Structures are given as structure tokens and as C-alpha cells.
Amino acid sequence: MRYELISFDLDGTLVDTASEIAEAANRALDSHGIERRPVAEITLLIGAGPRAILRHFIRLNQQQTDGLHHSGQRRCEQQYANYSPQRDHFTSRAWPAATVVLSIPAACFAAT
């Protein structure tokens, strides 16, 4: 069997995007009066997705946000989704091994 296409997941697999995901989350949280969180703290939650990240910190800050209601949570999620890093602030970088993986000839990925 021969494959026509080999695809890779860029986000977190070939490219380290944690700092930009954290910045998007922090901007969304900040827009609702929630204290910014360290990148390392947000990175631990990245696999759960943006909604889970935001809801986690909203729950931790219930008193600070007066229990941000469902509509406020949706606005926070929309703020996250709208974040787009400016070209000059783009911080994602390929993982060191990414160029090695991408340079492997396609013939090496033959089906078994």
C-alpha cells in the first residue's frame, strides 16, 4: 500500500505554540477582570482545549468575577477565538526535531 498524503498536527506537535495559546487565554481572562496566569500554568491545561482553560480560571476566580454568567463565559471564549498574534509578536517556533521529521523521505512511511 502506498500513501498519497502524510499529514502532521502542527499545533504542539511540530510547533511550540504554548506561549501564544497562553497569551490568547490571558487576553480573554483579562478582558473579564480575571488576573493573568503564567504560561506554565496554562500550558498544563492546553490539551483540554480553550473552553476548559477559560472555565477553569473563571471558576478559580468566582468572587473576582461575581460568578461570570454563561453569556459572559461565551464572550470570554469569543475573545480567545478572536486573538490573532501580530506578525511581529509571533512567538511560536518549530520544535528542534520537527525539521528532522519533515526531512525524512516519504518512502520511509510505507504502510506495514
N, C-alpha and C positions, 0 to 999 in steps of 0.2 A: 504494500500500500504506500502510496506517495501522497504527501500533504501539499496542498496548493497554498496554504497560508499558515503562518505561525504568528500568534499574537501574544503580547505580554501586557500585563497590567502595569502601567507607569506609576500611578499614584501609590507611593510607599514601597513598591516592588523594585522598580528600576530608578525611580527618582525620589529623593527625600523631600517630601512636601510638608512635613510636620510643622515647620515654623509658619508657613502660610495658612495652614488649617487652623493653627492656634491664633494667628492674627485675625482671621475671619471670625472665629468664635469670640475672641476678646472684643472686637469692634461691636459685634451683636450684643454681647453682655453689657458692655459699656454704654451702649445706646439706651439701655433699660435700667441704668443706675447700678449695675452689678460690677463689683470690683474685678479688674483684670486678673487673670490667673497665669502662673508661669507656664511656659511652653511644655516643660517636662510633665506637669500635672495634666495638661490637656492631652498630650501625646499618649498617656496611659489609656485614654478613652477613645482614641481615634477609630479603632476597629468597630465600635458600636454605632458609628455614624453621627452626623451633625445634630440630629434631633435629640439623641441620647446625651450628647455632650452638653448641649444647652439646657436641657431639662435637669440634668444632674446639678449644674451650678445654680439654676433657678431654685431648685429645692433646697440647696445648701444656704441660700440667701433669702428664704421666705420672708423673714422680718424686714430685711432691707428693701424688698420689692413689694411689700404689702400683698404677698401671695399672688404675684403676677398671674392674672386670669388667662384662660385658654386663648383668647384673642391676642393678648399680649405675648404669649408664647409663640403664636403663629407669626406675629410681627417680628419677633426676635429671630425666628427661623428664616424669615424672608430677608432680614438684614444680613444674616450669614450668607444666604444664597446670592445676594447682590454684591458681595465683596469680590472685587477683582483686583489683584495686585497690579499696581502701576508698573510699567516696564522697568523703570529704574529702581523699583523696590522689590523686584522678583528675587526671591532668595532660594528657591528650590534648586537643588543640584543633583546630578546623577550620582548614584552610589558608585564607589570605585570599581566594583565588579561588573557594573552594567555594560561598560564598553567591551569587556571581555566576553560577556554572554552574547552581546549583539554581533560580535565579530566571528562567532562560531558558524561555520558553513551550514546552510540549511540541510545538507545531506546527512549531517550528524543527528538530525532529529527524525530519522526514519522511524516508521511505526514498527512496533515489535509484535 
